[in-house]
Amino acid sequence: MSEKPLPVTVLDEHTAAHVAELFRAFSDTSRVRILFALTTQELNVNVLAEMVGISESAVSHHLRGLRQMKLVVARREGKEVFYHIEDNHIISLFGEGVKHVRYG
């Protein structure tokens, strides 16, 4: 008895472009470290800069791109702006990537 061939599924160009953009966000070590910090807590630029070891200006630049990609969300409290990851899919995807690298 032969197995049935799997149905061919094609990813449309629009979806493929968005998936590629999502993974591009993970292509910079500073962005990866920022995202990792934000997977467990809400933080402001000052704390992120200290944690990641880059300037506040660089953190702000990365956060602007991450916001545009809808990976992080900003919340203003007075003069402070706090950032967090709102989408649990992103947290899961990011966590799976870290687990894959750490544990194979």
N, CA, C and O atoms as a Tinker XYZ file with bonds, in Angstrom:
   416  protein
     1  N      0.851000   -1.164000    0.000000    73     2
     2  CA     0.000000    0.000000    0.000000    64     1     3
     3  C      0.906000    1.239000    0.000000    63     2     4     5
     4  O      1.777000    1.373000    0.859000    81     3
     5  N      0.700000    2.122000   -0.946000    73     3     6
     6  CA     1.522000    3.332000   -1.005000    64     5     7
     7  C      0.843000    4.471000   -0.235000    63     6     8     9
     8  O     -0.382000    4.553000   -0.147000    81     7
     9  N      1.686000    5.334000    0.312000    73     7    10
    10  CA     1.158000    6.481000    1.060000    64     9    11
    11  C      0.663000    7.545000    0.104000    63    10    12    13
    12  O      1.182000    7.704000   -1.001000    81    11
    13  N     -0.351000    8.273000    0.548000    73    11    14
    14  CA    -0.848000    9.383000   -0.250000    64    13    15
    15  C      0.156000   10.521000   -0.178000    63    14    16    17
    16  O      0.702000   10.796000    0.890000    81    15
    17  N      0.406000   11.182000   -1.291000    73    15    18
    18  CA     1.319000   12.331000   -1.236000    64    17    19
    19  C      0.701000   13.461000   -0.422000    63    18    20    21
    20  O     -0.513000   13.662000   -0.430000    81    19
    21  N      1.557000   14.186000    0.274000    73    19    22
    22  CA     1.079000   15.335000    1.044000    64    21    23
    23  C      0.590000   16.414000    0.094000    63    22    24    25
    24  O      1.173000   16.604000   -0.974000    81    23
    25  N     -0.467000   17.122000    0.462000    73    23    26
    26  CA    -0.940000   18.206000   -0.406000    64    25    27
    27  C      0.112000   19.322000   -0.457000    63    26    28    29
    28  O      0.757000   19.639000    0.543000    81    27
    29  N      0.258000   19.884000   -1.606000    73    27    30
    30  CA     1.218000   20.964000   -1.779000    64    29    31
    31  C      0.572000   22.244000   -1.278000    63    30    32    33
    32  O     -0.512000   22.622000   -1.720000    81    31
    33  N      1.243000   22.895000   -0.363000    73    31    34
    34  CA     0.746000   24.146000    0.176000    64    33    35
    35  C      1.723000   25.243000   -0.223000    63    34    36    37
    36  O      2.936000   25.095000   -0.070000    81    35
    37  N      1.196000   26.319000   -0.723000    73    35    38
    38  CA     2.034000   27.430000   -1.159000    64    37    39
    39  C      1.738000   28.627000   -0.282000    63    38    40    41
    40  O      0.582000   28.975000   -0.040000    81    39
    41  N      2.791000   29.243000    0.184000    73    39    42
    42  CA     2.662000   30.442000    0.989000    64    41    43
    43  C      2.609000   31.642000    0.050000    63    42    44    45
    44  O      3.486000   31.811000   -0.797000    81    43
    45  N      1.581000   32.474000    0.200000    73    43    46
    46  CA     1.469000   33.616000   -0.701000    64    45    47
    47  C      2.580000   34.633000   -0.411000    63    46    48    49
    48  O      3.142000   34.664000    0.684000    81    47
    49  N      2.875000   35.439000   -1.388000    73    47    50
    50  CA     3.988000   36.402000   -1.323000    64    49    51
    51  C      3.823000   37.390000   -0.174000    63    50    52    53
    52  O      4.796000   37.711000    0.508000    81    51
    53  N      2.615000   37.870000    0.044000    73    51    54
    54  CA     2.353000   38.848000    1.104000    64    53    55
    55  C      2.695000   38.264000    2.482000    63    54    56    57
    56  O      3.379000   38.899000    3.284000    81    55
    57  N      2.210000   37.051000    2.741000    73    55    58
    58  CA     2.481000   36.390000    4.015000    64    57    59
    59  C      3.965000   36.083000    4.152000    63    58    60    61
    60  O      4.542000   36.273000    5.223000    81    59
    61  N      4.583000   35.613000    3.085000    73    59    62
    62  CA     6.015000   35.300000    3.107000    64    61    63
    63  C      6.841000   36.545000    3.442000    63    62    64    65
    64  O      7.817000   36.464000    4.188000    81    63
    65  N      6.452000   37.679000    2.895000    73    63    66
    66  CA     7.170000   38.928000    3.159000    64    65    67
    67  C      7.066000   39.319000    4.629000    63    66    68    69
    68  O      8.040000   39.781000    5.225000    81    67
    69  N      5.885000   39.132000    5.210000    73    67    70
    70  CA     5.698000   39.472000    6.627000    64    69    71
    71  C      6.457000   38.511000    7.554000    63    70    72    73
    72  O      6.998000   38.927000    8.579000    81    71
    73  N      6.492000   37.242000    7.189000    73    71    74
    74  CA     7.252000   36.276000    7.986000    64    73    75
    75  C      8.746000   36.605000    7.905000    63    74    76    77
    76  O      9.448000   36.552000    8.915000    81    75
    77  N      9.228000   36.943000    6.715000    73    75    78
    78  CA    10.635000   37.318000    6.558000    64    77    79
    79  C     10.956000   38.562000    7.384000    63    78    80    81
    80  O     12.022000   38.643000    7.994000    81    79
    81  N     10.044000   39.525000    7.405000    73    79    82
    82  CA    10.237000   40.739000    8.204000    64    81    83
    83  C     10.294000   40.407000    9.690000    63    82    84    85
    84  O     11.110000   40.964000   10.425000    81    83
    85  N      9.429000   39.503000   10.127000    73    83    86
    86  CA     9.439000   39.084000   11.523000    64    85    87
    87  C     10.795000   38.484000   11.893000    63    86    88    89
    88  O     11.372000   38.840000   12.921000    81    87
    89  N     11.297000   37.589000   11.073000    73    87    90
    90  CA    12.576000   36.958000   11.389000    64    89    91
    91  C     13.750000   37.914000   11.231000    63    90    92    93
    92  O     14.791000   37.724000   11.861000    81    91
    93  N     13.598000   38.930000   10.405000    73    91    94
    94  CA    14.639000   39.962000   10.304000    64    93    95
    95  C     14.808000   40.682000   11.639000    63    94    96    97
    96  O     15.909000   41.111000   11.985000    81    95
    97  N     13.721000   40.812000   12.381000    73    95    98
    98  CA    13.789000   41.453000   13.695000    64    97    99
    99  C     14.730000   40.687000   14.617000    63    98   100   101
   100  O     15.331000   41.273000   15.518000    81    99
   101  N     14.860000   39.384000   14.399000    73    99   102
   102  CA    15.725000   38.545000   15.226000    64   101   103
   103  C     17.150000   38.466000   14.679000    63   102   104   105
   104  O     17.959000   37.689000   15.186000    81   103
   105  N     17.467000   39.249000   13.663000    73   103   106
   106  CA    18.769000   39.134000   12.995000    64   105   107
   107  C     19.832000   40.060000   13.566000    63   106   108   109
   108  O     20.955000   40.084000   13.062000    81   107
   109  N     19.509000   40.813000   14.596000    73   107   110
   110  CA    20.474000   41.741000   15.204000    64   109   111
   111  C     20.617000   41.382000   16.683000    63   110   112   113
   112  O     19.617000   41.245000   17.387000    81   111
   113  N     21.852000   41.230000   17.153000    73   111   114
   114  CA    22.062000   40.783000   18.531000    64   113   115
   115  C     21.507000   41.772000   19.556000    63   114   116   117
   116  O     21.012000   41.349000   20.601000    81   115
   117  N     21.577000   43.054000   19.289000    73   115   118
   118  CA    21.017000   44.025000   20.239000    64   117   119
   119  C     19.497000   43.885000   20.319000    63   118   120   121
   120  O     18.926000   43.909000   21.409000    81   119
   121  N     18.843000   43.741000   19.167000    73   119   122
   122  CA    17.387000   43.555000   19.178000    64   121   123
   123  C     17.012000   42.265000   19.890000    63   122   124   125
   124  O     16.029000   42.230000   20.630000    81   123
   125  N     17.774000   41.219000   19.678000    73   123   126
   126  CA    17.498000   39.946000   20.333000    64   125   127
   127  C     17.612000   40.102000   21.847000    63   126   128   129
   128  O     16.775000   39.586000   22.589000    81   127
   129  N     18.630000   40.803000   22.304000    73   127   130
   130  CA    18.812000   40.999000   23.743000    64   129   131
   131  C     17.704000   41.884000   24.315000    63   130   132   133
   132  O     17.244000   41.651000   25.433000    81   131
   133  N     17.276000   42.891000   23.565000    73   131   134
   134  CA    16.155000   43.743000   23.996000    64   133   135
   135  C     14.888000   42.904000   24.091000    63   134   136   137
   136  O     14.180000   42.967000   25.096000    81   135
   137  N     14.597000   42.129000   23.071000    73   135   138
   138  CA    13.400000   41.293000   23.075000    64   137   139
   139  C     13.443000   40.275000   24.210000    63   138   140   141
   140  O     12.429000   40.027000   24.863000    81   139
   141  N     14.604000   39.690000   24.444000    73   139   142
   142  CA    14.725000   38.719000   25.526000    64   141   143
   143  C     14.380000   39.364000   26.862000    63   142   144   145
   144  O     13.661000   38.777000   27.671000    81   143
   145  N     14.889000   40.568000   27.094000    73   143   146
   146  CA    14.597000   41.285000   28.342000    64   145   147
   147  C     13.101000   41.560000   28.472000    63   146   148   149
   148  O     12.547000   41.514000   29.570000    81   147
   149  N     12.459000   41.843000   27.354000    73   147   150
   150  CA    11.040000   42.198000   27.379000    64   149   151
   151  C     10.105000   40.985000   27.410000    63   150   152   153
   152  O      8.893000   41.153000   27.540000    81   151
   153  N     10.641000   39.779000   27.295000    73   151   154
   154  CA     9.769000   38.598000   27.328000    64   153   155
   155  C      9.207000   38.349000   28.723000    63   154   156   157
   156  O      8.202000   37.653000   28.866000    81   155
   157  N      9.834000   38.904000   29.746000    73   155   158
   158  CA     9.375000   38.623000   31.111000    64   157   159
   159  C      8.906000   39.857000   31.869000    63   158   160   161
   160  O      8.268000   39.735000   32.914000    81   159
   161  N      9.218000   41.049000   31.351000    73   159   162
   162  CA     8.849000   42.247000   32.103000    64   161   163
   163  C      8.776000   43.476000   31.220000    63   162   164   165
   164  O      9.341000   43.513000   30.127000    81   163
   165  N      8.086000   44.456000   31.702000    73   163   166
   166  CA     7.962000   45.747000   31.037000    64   165   167
   167  C      9.128000   46.620000   31.511000    63   166   168   169
   168  O      9.403000   46.707000   32.708000    81   167
   169  N      9.807000   47.263000   30.562000    73   167   170
   170  CA    10.992000   48.052000   30.897000    64   169   171
   171  C     11.015000   49.362000   30.128000    63   170   172   173
   172  O     10.376000   49.490000   29.084000    81   171
   173  N     11.758000   50.338000   30.651000    73   171   174
   174  CA    11.939000   51.593000   29.930000    64   173   175
   175  C     13.298000   51.596000   29.232000    63   174   176   177
   176  O     14.105000   50.686000   29.421000    81   175
   177  N     13.539000   52.619000   28.432000    73   175   178
   178  CA    14.755000   52.707000   27.624000    64   177   179
   179  C     16.001000   52.705000   28.504000    63   178   180   181
   180  O     16.983000   52.039000   28.177000    81   179
   181  N     15.975000   53.445000   29.621000    73   179   182
   182  CA    17.151000   53.537000   30.484000    64   181   183
   183  C     17.579000   52.162000   30.985000    63   182   184   185
   184  O     18.754000   51.803000   30.916000    81   183
   185  N     16.616000   51.400000   31.487000    73   183   186
   186  CA    16.917000   50.072000   32.029000    64   185   187
   187  C     17.374000   49.136000   30.912000    63   186   188   189
   188  O     18.331000   48.380000   31.084000    81   187
   189  N     16.694000   49.186000   29.776000    73   187   190
   190  CA    17.094000   48.339000   28.646000    64   189   191
   191  C     18.519000   48.648000   28.200000    63   190   192   193
   192  O     19.295000   47.732000   27.926000    81   191
   193  N     18.866000   49.927000   28.127000    73   191   194
   194  CA    20.220000   50.320000   27.715000    64   193   195
   195  C     21.251000   49.760000   28.677000    63   194   196   197
   196  O     22.303000   49.276000   28.258000    81   195
   197  N     20.952000   49.824000   29.959000    73   195   198
   198  CA    21.863000   49.302000   30.966000    64   197   199
   199  C     21.982000   47.780000   30.858000    63   198   200   201
   200  O     23.084000   47.233000   30.922000    81   199
   201  N     20.865000   47.111000   30.697000    73   199   202
   202  CA    20.856000   45.647000   30.615000    64   201   203
   203  C     21.594000   45.140000   29.371000    63   202   204   205
   204  O     22.360000   44.179000   29.438000    81   203
   205  N     21.350000   45.800000   28.245000    73   203   206
   206  CA    21.892000   45.337000   26.969000    64   205   207
   207  C     23.313000   45.850000   26.731000    63   206   208   209
   208  O     24.081000   45.257000   25.975000    81   207
   209  N     23.645000   46.954000   27.385000    73   207   210
   210  CA    24.998000   47.490000   27.244000    64   209   211
   211  C     25.197000   48.330000   25.997000    63   210   212   213
   212  O     26.297000   48.385000   25.446000    81   211
   213  N     24.129000   48.986000   25.552000    73   211   214
   214  CA    24.242000   49.918000   24.423000    64   213   215
   215  C     23.619000   51.241000   24.843000    63   214   216   217
   216  O     22.969000   51.320000   25.886000    81   215
   217  N     23.811000   52.269000   24.043000    73   215   218
   218  CA    23.318000   53.596000   24.399000    64   217   219
   219  C     21.794000   53.652000   24.372000    63   218   220   221
   220  O     21.134000   52.858000   23.701000    81   219
   221  N     21.254000   54.611000   25.122000    73   219   222
   222  CA    19.805000   54.818000   25.126000    64   221   223
   223  C     19.313000   55.163000   23.726000    63   222   224   225
   224  O     18.223000   54.757000   23.323000    81   223
   225  N     20.124000   55.912000   22.991000    73   223   226
   226  CA    19.773000   56.277000   21.619000    64   225   227
   227  C     19.647000   55.035000   20.740000    63   226   228   229
   228  O     18.717000   54.926000   19.941000    81   227
   229  N     20.578000   54.108000   20.888000    73   227   230
   230  CA    20.539000   52.865000   20.096000    64   229   231
   231  C     19.323000   52.024000   20.486000    63   230   232   233
   232  O     18.656000   51.451000   19.624000    81   231
   233  N     19.036000   51.953000   21.795000    73   231   234
   234  CA    17.863000   51.205000   22.252000    64   233   235
   235  C     16.599000   51.826000   21.661000    63   234   236   237
   236  O     15.730000   51.112000   21.159000    81   235
   237  N     16.497000   53.140000   21.719000    73   235   238
   238  CA    15.328000   53.828000   21.161000    64   237   239
   239  C     15.169000   53.533000   19.677000    63   238   240   241
   240  O     14.057000   53.313000   19.196000    81   239
   241  N     16.275000   53.528000   18.961000    73   239   242
   242  CA    16.257000   53.229000   17.527000    64   241   243
   243  C     15.708000   51.817000   17.284000    63   242   244   245
   244  O     14.851000   51.622000   16.423000    81   243
   245  N     16.201000   50.845000   18.040000    73   243   246
   246  CA    15.729000   49.464000   17.885000    64   245   247
   247  C     14.257000   49.347000   18.263000    63   246   248   249
   248  O     13.486000   48.674000   17.579000    81   247
   249  N     13.872000   50.000000   19.348000    73   247   250
   250  CA    12.477000   49.939000   19.786000    64   249   251
   251  C     11.532000   50.554000   18.761000    63   250   252   253
   252  O     10.414000   50.072000   18.578000    81   251
   253  N     11.968000   51.602000   18.101000    73   251   254
   254  CA    11.140000   52.219000   17.060000    64   253   255
   255  C     10.836000   51.193000   15.966000    63   254   256   257
   256  O      9.693000   51.056000   15.529000    81   255
   257  N     11.869000   50.480000   15.532000    73   255   258
   258  CA    11.665000   49.447000   14.516000    64   257   259
   259  C     10.800000   48.307000   15.011000    63   258   260   261
   260  O      9.943000   47.807000   14.281000    81   259
   261  N     11.022000   47.892000   16.255000    73   259   262
   262  CA    10.224000   46.805000   16.821000    64   261   263
   263  C      8.765000   47.207000   16.989000    63   262   264   265
   264  O      7.866000   46.379000   16.842000    81   263
   265  N      8.532000   48.481000   17.298000    73   263   266
   266  CA     7.150000   48.977000   17.386000    64   265   267
   267  C      6.503000   48.979000   16.006000    63   266   268   269
   268  O      5.348000   48.579000   15.859000    81   267
   269  N      7.242000   49.425000   15.002000    73   267   270
   270  CA     6.707000   49.461000   13.642000    64   269   271
   271  C      6.343000   48.058000   13.158000    63   270   272   273
   272  O      5.388000   47.880000   12.401000    81   271
   273  N      7.114000   47.066000   13.603000    73   271   274
   274  CA     6.825000   45.677000   13.230000    64   273   275
   275  C      5.765000   45.062000   14.139000    63   274   276   277
   276  O      5.406000   43.895000   13.988000    81   275
   277  N      5.268000   45.858000   15.084000    73   275   278
   278  CA     4.237000   45.427000   16.028000    64   277   279
   279  C      4.703000   44.274000   16.913000    63   278   280   281
   280  O      3.917000   43.402000   17.281000    81   279
   281  N      5.995000   44.282000   17.249000    73   279   282
   282  CA     6.540000   43.273000   18.150000    64   281   283
   283  C      6.563000   43.763000   19.589000    63   282   284   285
   284  O      6.481000   42.964000   20.522000    81   283
   285  N      6.675000   45.078000   19.772000    73   283   286
   286  CA     6.621000   45.649000   21.119000    64   285   287
   287  C      5.575000   46.756000   21.145000    63   286   288   289
   288  O      5.234000   47.347000   20.120000    81   287
   289  N      5.078000   47.016000   22.348000    73   287   290
   290  CA     4.057000   48.035000   22.574000    64   289   291
   291  C      4.593000   48.997000   23.620000    63   290   292   293
   292  O      5.239000   48.588000   24.585000    81   291
   293  N      4.318000   50.290000   23.417000    73   291   294
   294  CA     4.755000   51.315000   24.361000    64   293   295
   295  C      3.578000   51.751000   25.225000    63   294   296   297
   296  O      2.436000   51.814000   24.770000    81   295
   297  N      3.892000   52.052000   26.490000    73   295   298
   298  CA     2.902000   52.560000   27.421000    64   297   299
   299  C      3.528000   53.740000   28.156000    63   298   300   301
   300  O      4.590000   53.608000   28.765000    81   299
   301  N      2.872000   54.881000   28.097000    73   299   302
   302  CA     3.390000   56.081000   28.740000    64   301   303
   303  C      2.838000   56.190000   30.154000    63   302   304   305
   304  O      1.649000   55.988000   30.401000    81   303
   305  N      3.741000   56.514000   31.074000    73   303   306
   306  CA     3.373000   56.776000   32.462000    64   305   307
   307  C      4.082000   58.068000   32.862000    63   306   308   309
   308  O      5.259000   58.055000   33.224000    81   307
   309  N      3.358000   59.179000   32.791000    73   307   310
   310  CA     3.989000   60.481000   33.013000    64   309   311
   311  C      4.972000   60.761000   31.889000    63   310   312   313
   312  O      4.612000   60.741000   30.711000    81   311
   313  N      6.218000   61.023000   32.267000    73   311   314
   314  CA     7.251000   61.271000   31.253000    64   313   315
   315  C      7.970000   59.997000   30.820000    63   314   316   317
   316  O      8.731000   60.000000   29.852000    81   315
   317  N      7.724000   58.922000   31.537000    73   315   318
   318  CA     8.384000   57.651000   31.231000    64   317   319
   319  C      7.583000   56.855000   30.209000    63   318   320   321
   320  O      6.352000   56.886000   30.205000    81   319
   321  N      8.299000   56.143000   29.343000    73   319   322
   322  CA     7.661000   55.231000   28.393000    64   321   323
   323  C      8.187000   53.833000   28.688000    63   322   324   325
   324  O      9.396000   53.605000   28.741000    81   323
   325  N      7.275000   52.918000   28.876000    73   323   326
   326  CA     7.620000   51.527000   29.162000    64   325   327
   327  C      7.232000   50.670000   27.974000    63   326   328   329
   328  O      6.216000   50.912000   27.322000    81   327
   329  N      8.050000   49.668000   27.701000    73   327   330
   330  CA     7.848000   48.793000   26.548000    64   329   331
   331  C      7.612000   47.372000   27.019000    63   330   332   333
   332  O      8.183000   46.927000   28.014000    81   331
   333  N      6.764000   46.669000   26.290000    73   331   334
   334  CA     6.518000   45.268000   26.576000    64   333   335
   335  C      6.102000   44.550000   25.301000    63   334   336   337
   336  O      5.749000   45.174000   24.300000    81   335
   337  N      6.152000   43.238000   25.359000    73   335   338
   338  CA     5.677000   42.410000   24.262000    64   337   339
   339  C      4.266000   41.978000   24.647000    63   338   340   341
   340  O      4.061000   41.317000   25.666000    81   339
   341  N      3.314000   42.357000   23.828000    73   339   342
   342  CA     1.915000   42.071000   24.133000    64   341   343
   343  C      1.445000   40.736000   23.551000    63   342   344   345
   344  O      0.539000   40.102000   24.093000    81   343
   345  N      2.053000   40.320000   22.464000    73   343   346
   346  CA     1.613000   39.130000   21.736000    64   345   347
   347  C      2.333000   37.886000   22.266000    63   346   348   349
   348  O      3.546000   37.743000   22.110000    81   347
   349  N      1.578000   37.005000   22.884000    73   347   350
   350  CA     2.170000   35.779000   23.428000    64   349   351
   351  C      2.783000   34.893000   22.356000    63   350   352   353
   352  O      3.678000   34.101000   22.651000    81   351
   353  N      2.314000   35.011000   21.106000    73   351   354
   354  CA     2.921000   34.245000   20.011000    64   353   355
   355  C      4.378000   34.656000   19.821000    63   354   356   357
   356  O      5.235000   33.809000   19.566000    81   355
   357  N      4.659000   35.942000   19.942000    73   355   358
   358  CA     6.030000   36.432000   19.774000    64   357   359
   359  C      6.896000   35.921000   20.914000    63   358   360   361
   360  O      8.029000   35.496000   20.692000    81   359
   361  N      6.368000   35.960000   22.138000    73   359   362
   362  CA     7.119000   35.459000   23.294000    64   361   363
   363  C      7.421000   33.974000   23.107000    63   362   364   365
   364  O      8.541000   33.531000   23.362000    81   363
   365  N      6.434000   33.209000   22.668000    73   363   366
   366  CA     6.628000   31.774000   22.448000    64   365   367
   367  C      7.639000   31.516000   21.342000    63   366   368   369
   368  O      8.542000   30.693000   21.498000    81   367
   369  N      7.488000   32.213000   20.232000    73   367   370
   370  CA     8.402000   32.045000   19.102000    64   369   371
   371  C      9.829000   32.377000   19.521000    63   370   372   373
   372  O     10.764000   31.642000   19.206000    81   371
   373  N      9.985000   33.474000   20.224000    73   371   374
   374  CA    11.301000   33.892000   20.675000    64   373   375
   375  C     11.879000   32.862000   21.646000    63   374   376   377
   376  O     13.046000   32.486000   21.546000    81   375
   377  N     11.046000   32.414000   22.586000    73   375   378
   378  CA    11.501000   31.411000   23.557000    64   377   379
   379  C     11.920000   30.111000   22.893000    63   378   380   381
   380  O     12.907000   29.496000   23.298000    81   379
   381  N     11.177000   29.687000   21.874000    73   379   382
   382  CA    11.537000   28.475000   21.146000    64   381   383
   383  C     12.883000   28.639000   20.437000    63   382   384   385
   384  O     13.687000   27.708000   20.394000    81   383
   385  N     13.117000   29.821000   19.888000    73   383   386
   386  CA    14.409000   30.082000   19.241000    64   385   387
   387  C     15.559000   29.996000   20.226000    63   386   388   389
   388  O     16.598000   29.410000   19.924000    81   387
   389  N     15.378000   30.580000   21.402000    73   387   390
   390  CA    16.424000   30.532000   22.437000    64   389   391
   391  C     16.646000   29.084000   22.876000    63   390   392   393
   392  O     17.789000   28.645000   23.007000    81   391
   393  N     15.553000   28.336000   23.104000    73   391   394
   394  CA    15.693000   26.921000   23.507000    64   393   395
   395  C     16.417000   26.112000   22.441000    63   394   396   397
   396  O     17.260000   25.271000   22.753000    81   395
   397  N     16.083000   26.371000   21.186000    73   395   398
   398  CA    16.724000   25.637000   20.088000    64   397   399
   399  C     18.233000   25.870000   20.090000    63   398   400   401
   400  O     19.009000   24.930000   19.913000    81   399
   401  N     18.644000   27.108000   20.288000    73   399   402
   402  CA    20.066000   27.437000   20.277000    64   401   403
   403  C     20.769000   26.868000   21.516000    63   402   404   405
   404  O     21.867000   26.322000   21.420000    81   403
   405  N     20.125000   27.004000   22.669000    73   403   406
   406  CA    20.750000   26.550000   23.919000    64   405   407
   407  C     20.807000   25.030000   24.043000    63   406   408   409
   408  O     21.809000   24.485000   24.507000    81   407
   409  N     19.749000   24.344000   23.636000    73   407   410
   410  CA    19.643000   22.922000   23.917000    64   409   411
   411  C     19.600000   22.011000   22.698000    63   410   412   413
   412  O     19.548000   20.787000   22.818000    81   411
   413  N     19.625000   22.631000   21.522000    73   411   414
   414  CA    19.651000   21.847000   20.305000    64   413   415
   415  C     18.413000   21.280000   19.833000    63   414   416
   416  O     18.396000   20.608000   18.802000    81   415
